[in-house]
Every structure is written in C-alpha cells, then in structure tokens.
Amino acid sequence: MSHVQTAASDPSLPRANRVIAIPDFRLEERLTPEHVDFFETYGFIRFRRFATRDAAAALYAAFNALTADLVARDTSVINGVPLIKGRRDDGTAFYGRVPFVSLQREEFRSFLGDPRFQAIIDDLAPGSRIGHDERDGLVVNCFRNHAGAKYKNLGWHTDSLRDLAYFEKPRRYLNVGFSLTDSPTRVGGLRLLPCTHNQSIASMLTTKTHFFDMTPDPNELAITTEAGDLTLHDGRLWHRTALAQVTGDASERCVMYLPIMDGPLKRKTAASATPAYFHLKKLLGY
C-alpha cells in the first residue's frame, strides 16, 4: 500500500514532508498490518496519543525531580555512562541526557510495563527485550538552545553503528521514543532520511560524518510530536536532532528512549567502564 502524497501544503517544511504523508496512527493493543507496512517501507512510524498528556506530564515531573536530585549529588556518571550537564540562563544546573532512568524512578519502570511495548517488540523485533540495565538503559534527553546548554542538537548518525563500539556487527536497532513535552518544528526535534534503513554497511559508514555533520538535508523528514506521542524508527536509518529556532525555556524538548535489546545479556553496573564512543562525544562538547 502507498503512503505517498504530492500536495505541498506548507513550503516552509522540508521537502520530504511535502511528499510523504505521516498518518495519525493510533496504537490500540498491537500493531496492524498497515502499521507494519508503513514502518518497513519508510523505517519509522508515529503513534498519536499513545498516552494522555497528563501521563506525559507526570513523567516529566518525575524526571525533573530526578534531575534535581542528581544535581544536588553532583552526579556525573551512572553505570559507566556519562551524564550531559548544562546551565540555564538563570545559572541553575540541569542535565541534557540522563541514562538508566527506569532504575532510578519507579514511575518510568511502571510505564514501560504497558503491554503495548511488548506488542511492539513481538511485531517488529521478536526475541528482543527491554534492557533496563543494558547499554544506556532508559534514556531521557532534554534538548535546550541557550548559551549554557551543552546538548542543543545532535548531528547525523545511525544508532546501529554503536554495535561496532562493542565489537559487534551492526544490526537492526529499534528506537522507541516517547515525548514528554511537545515537539513542534520550532524546537528542533527528530529529522530523518526515510528508507535509509535498507542501506549497506558501507553506506552507513560513509554517507555522512557521524555526529559531526549537522547540515540539514533537502530530503530529510521532520517528525513533529505532542506530549504523549510515540515514535519508532529503525536504528539503521540516518537521523539527527535539529537545533531549536527559539531559545531559553521555550526551546526545551524532552523525550525518552526505550532500551530495546537483543543478543547476549550484558548488564551494566556501577563498576562498568565508559564505552569508547562517549570519549568521542567529548570532541563535540557533550
């Protein structure tokens, strides 16, 4: 089935948004054949109102409580994974990226118990699991655009390339993001190149310079969300996080990403070493 349209409703949006229609899919108990077809064709899918705005707001409040505690304890690393710390315009500290959130706040662990997450795994990544204590665990990213923020945007990359840092062959990586706050185009957000999940390993390595290339691509697709929406994208897909067009508190975009894992179980603990690719990120100022 086709999901392509040719009407250009908003010329200010990237070209891909004027070619590919992003349906307002809803996820009930499990994915439908249409959902699977769309995901396999384009490498991503968005589900509107996966949870209520109140549920998203409650998780956002829990995250803010967690970060306040982490700031008070001046935490810099959790289970070998560095946190990205910044300062707001008023001088107060905050974290732009926090790993293993579901190990620290029961609200998040309970939310991941929603049976629809298991349905997503069964339909798109059979044999996988939610890895609360693997890789980076449940990650919450809080992007802000102002002078004291270190995590403002993120250059082009493919998540599957991280497998190489663990001396593993790049494989399909299911990236599941839940929006804690609204993400219209003015606050930046997810940009992706549809269908690139079918690229070769050579293309994955050479098409763009991972993380350093932040240049908008004329074929990129802007994925807008509201608090409570859920997005899925294949980790082999080229994607980036765009810089917000506004600054300060108005630029904040908060989203959590589920750790969908397969292969051997490799738990992280307080004694775990920091993976090599985090040292590379220091070159980007994170």
VEXTIFI-469202 format. One line per 2 residues: number of its first residue (from 0); their letters; for each residue x, y, z of C-alpha. Coordinates in steps of 0.05 Angstrom, whole numbers. Layout:
BEGIN
NUM	a	X/Y/Z  ...
This chain:
BEGIN
0	ms	0/0/0  24/71/-14
2	hv	30/129/35  60/179/-14
4	qt	26/245/-30  48/302/-75
6	aa	9/362/-48  55/416/-19
8	sd	13/442/39  70/481/74
10	ps	130/502/33  168/521/97
12	lp	174/447/117  229/402/90
14	ra	216/375/20  203/304/46
16	nr	145/329/89  112/353/25
18	vi	120/284/-8  109/233/47
20	ai	45/236/87  55/218/161
22	pd	-12/187/182  -41/200/251
24	fr	-36/127/270  -62/103/337
26	le	-37/42/374  -90/2/409
28	er	-69/-67/433  -18/-83/379
30	lt	7/-62/310  -38/-73/250
32	pe	-13/-97/182  -17/-24/158
34	hv	28/-2/215  80/-55/199
36	df	77/-39/125  90/35/137
38	fe	147/21/185  181/-30/140
40	ty	173/17/79  199/82/110
42	gf	238/58/171  195/98/221
44	ir	125/107/247  90/156/294
46	fr	32/140/340  -11/197/364
48	rf	-34/199/437  -1/134/458
50	at	-12/161/528  -50/221/554
52	rd	-19/289/562  -30/282/638
54	aa	10/217/638  66/251/599
56	aa	65/310/647  70/264/707
58	ly	132/230/677  162/298/660
60	aa	152/319/733  185/255/757
62	fn	244/268/711  252/339/737
64	al	251/311/808  304/260/789
66	ta	349/312/757  343/358/817
68	dl	368/301/860  425/285/811
70	va	445/359/811  445/360/887
72	rd	491/300/888  533/327/830
74	ts	527/261/793  570/255/731
76	vi	567/181/713  515/126/722
78	ng	536/54/708  595/77/666
80	vp	552/124/623  568/199/629
82	li	512/249/641  509/313/600
84	kg	504/373/646  489/445/628
86	rr	465/510/659  402/550/646
88	dd	404/625/634  389/637/708
90	gt	451/596/726  415/534/752
92	af	443/467/731  405/414/692
94	yg	420/350/655  411/345/580
96	rv	418/269/579  405/220/636
98	pf	413/144/627  382/86/666
100	vs	322/128/687  277/68/698
102	lq	327/42/750  320/107/789
104	re	246/125/785  191/74/793
106	ef	143/117/751  184/103/689
108	rs	193/29/703  118/22/713
110	fl	104/59/648  148/11/610
112	gd	103/-45/636  49/-23/586
114	pr	34/-87/546  36/-48/481
116	fq	111/-42/487  116/-118/488
118	ai	69/-120/428  116/-73/390
120	id	174/-118/406  136/-180/385
122	dl	116/-149/318  179/-111/299
124	ap	236/-141/339  216/-212/360
126	gs	263/-242/412  284/-173/438
128	ri	273/-146/508  270/-81/547
130	gh	340/-74/575  332/-32/638
132	de	404/-44/658  436/-54/589
134	rd	474/-6/544  448/62/569
136	gl	382/36/596  322/81/591
138	vv	349/149/568  315/216/576
140	nc	342/272/531  327/344/547
142	fr	348/389/490  352/464/502
144	nh	380/521/459  418/573/500
146	ag	489/591/518  496/545/578
148	ak	466/483/545  515/431/520
150	yk	461/386/489  428/432/439
152	nl	425/386/378  456/322/351
154	gw	489/311/284  472/258/232
156	ht	483/187/256  457/115/255
158	ds	446/81/322  466/14/295
160	lr	538/39/287  544/35/363
162	dl	548/-40/355  618/-30/328
164	ay	639/3/393  620/-62/427
166	fe	657/-102/373  592/-129/345
168	kp	563/-129/275  514/-71/262
170	rr	444/-97/265  373/-72/266
172	yl	361/-29/326  290/-10/345
174	nv	290/62/371  227/77/411
176	gf	217/149/433  162/176/478
178	sl	150/252/480  146/282/550
180	td	136/351/520  110/379/455
182	sp	159/379/396  136/426/340
184	tr	188/445/287  208/509/324
186	vg	240/469/380  281/427/331
188	gl	268/353/340  277/289/301
190	rl	298/294/228  308/231/188
192	lp	322/205/118  265/157/101
194	ct	281/88/74  356/92/91
196	hn	347/33/139  357/-10/77
198	qs	427/17/64  491/-24/62
200	ia	542/-23/119  588/16/72
202	sm	535/69/63  522/70/138
204	lt	596/85/148  608/136/93
206	tk	545/174/72  553/226/127
208	th	604/241/181  573/213/243
210	ff	553/265/295  599/320/265
212	dm	553/333/205  494/375/227
214	tp	476/404/159  402/399/141
216	dp	389/351/84  339/371/29
218	ne	309/301/33  302/299/109
220	la	234/289/142  215/330/204
222	it	178/288/255  134/332/299
224	te	102/305/362  58/325/421
226	ag	67/304/493  43/232/497
228	dl	61/213/425  105/153/410
230	tl	154/146/352  192/86/327
232	hd	250/86/279  299/34/254
234	gr	369/46/282  400/37/213
236	lw	363/99/189  403/164/182
238	hr	375/215/231  393/276/271
240	ta	365/324/323  354/393/296
242	la	372/457/334  312/495/361
244	qv	294/560/326  277/591/394
246	tg	319/598/456  314/591/532
248	da	257/554/566  215/558/503
250	se	266/514/467  262/455/514
252	rc	245/388/483  243/327/528
254	vm	238/256/502  253/187/530
256	yl	281/129/491  269/56/508
258	pi	327/6/510  303/-49/463
260	md	358/-102/464  372/-169/432
262	gp	431/-216/432  471/-234/495
264	lk	450/-203/561  504/-152/582
266	rk	483/-116/645  514/-51/667
268	ta	533/-37/739  568/18/778
270	as	633/-17/762  622/-15/686
272	at	674/21/643  655/80/599
274	pa	646/58/526  697/87/477
276	yf	646/126/436  630/171/495
278	hl	701/196/494  689/215/421
280	kk	628/255/441  673/298/484
282	ll	701/326/419  632/352/404
284	gy	628/387/471  578/339/504
